[in-house]
Amino acid sequence: MKYTTSHEWVEDESGGRMGITAYAAEAMGDIVFVEFLVAEGDRVEAGQAIAEVESVKSSAQAYAPSEGFVEELNRYVVDDPSLVNADAEGEGHLLILSGLKAEGLMDEETYQTFCENEG
Amino acid sequence: MRHTYLYDAHLSLGAKMGSFGEWEMPLWYSEGVSQEVKAVREDVGLFDVSHMGTFSIRGNVLGALQPLVTNDLSLVPIGKAQYTLLLNEKGGIVDDLIAYRVEEDLWNLVVNAGNRDGDWAWIRERVGKGVVMEDDSESIVLVALQGPHAAATLSELGFSSKGIPRFGLGKGEILGNLVSGARTGYTGEDGFELFIPLQSAFVVWEGLISAGARPCGLAARDVLRLEASFPLHGQDISPRTSPLETGLEWAVKWNKGSFVGKGALLKEREEGSTRERVGIQTRIPVRFGNEVYCGEECVGRVTSGLFSPTLGHPIGLALISRERPEGDLVVMKGGRPRKATRVKLPFYRRKG
């Protein structure tokens, strides 16, 4: 699992499941909406907003970690956004990306240190 | 960061802490904000609001305070409270507060946390020598017990609230500790704000939770007050907004004599306000600061916005120009237009 400084995770720097981190989900509180800003098959650019995640009190966007393609959207989180709170880095993933060319993402330990320093 | 007296109690309850101005406060506890909102709407919830300022003022309070506030303190009998506003000369809202008449010549003022120091100085400079003011904020712990079962919870612990009307004051014992209670709140439900001496605060807090009150954080408080359409100072109202354009004219008594800001308000009333507060509903929550458009024209901003767990959809308040093109309101959020429907206020009103 790899992590970004904007609190997303992705399975691998080349692609896979992607979502917001458990740390981000916990900071947001009860998540009540997920809206996709891309469609399956879309090509995305690095840093492009791909989903909007809303809790009762705050808003966040998830960004593509590099250029790539949208393989699959996780519609379960649209129907039940609380999945993101319950299992942000598993069943509560947002989508599956392919063909990523991400570089220099953080590993879990580095990301944890990053979060501690940010808080 | 500043901590309230109950800080350790919040940590031991597993609160998610966050900053509110210079205060580190509980945002929510383990069950999350939606469950806390539900508890207050259907049962009973407990809030630490001791970051707010509590001032006592003794002497010729009517003479000293009437010229500073918009509402008419002379209408308040002993044992009752009143919502009122401090204005600047331009008619802008310095703060909103509740004034409690404890005795003939003794009043308590409860002011917003972020304005504690500012209000203290503002009032002190203007009240003259006829009164003695004390800042009790550090010696009194203020908690809010809110919800349809608040009165029953109090009576279970020995405090009978039977004779206390809405906005009334009473005294009693909770588990043997003397506390003052006022039938006020900021949630749109029945409830009480309890003034507890420091040494009893922890026991009372724990006792109320043991009796079934669910601890609630500032996130739930914000949701509940917005559902009930109560303004938040610093967002919906501020020194740059007047009571007339933000739906608070009911707290302005024109016939009580002069008060700071009255001249500006009279002028605004005569010429008409240029802006108005409106309630909006959107599909996706919009947030404080988002711009509101009417056609091509930016007509104002969202002043509060969140998802209402009680209503099951996003709600918001916006301050927008009265003179604007015809047509639907659109909120720009993250570069995307979001259609906003105007709705009547309050968003939520309790039954009965």
Interface residues (C-beta under 8 A of the other chain):
Chain A: E26 G29 D30 V32 F33 E35 A49 E52 E54 S55 V56 K57 S58 S59 Q61 N85
Chain B: K16 L27 W28 G32 V33 S34 A219 D222 V223 I284 P285 R287 L306 F307 P309 K333 G334
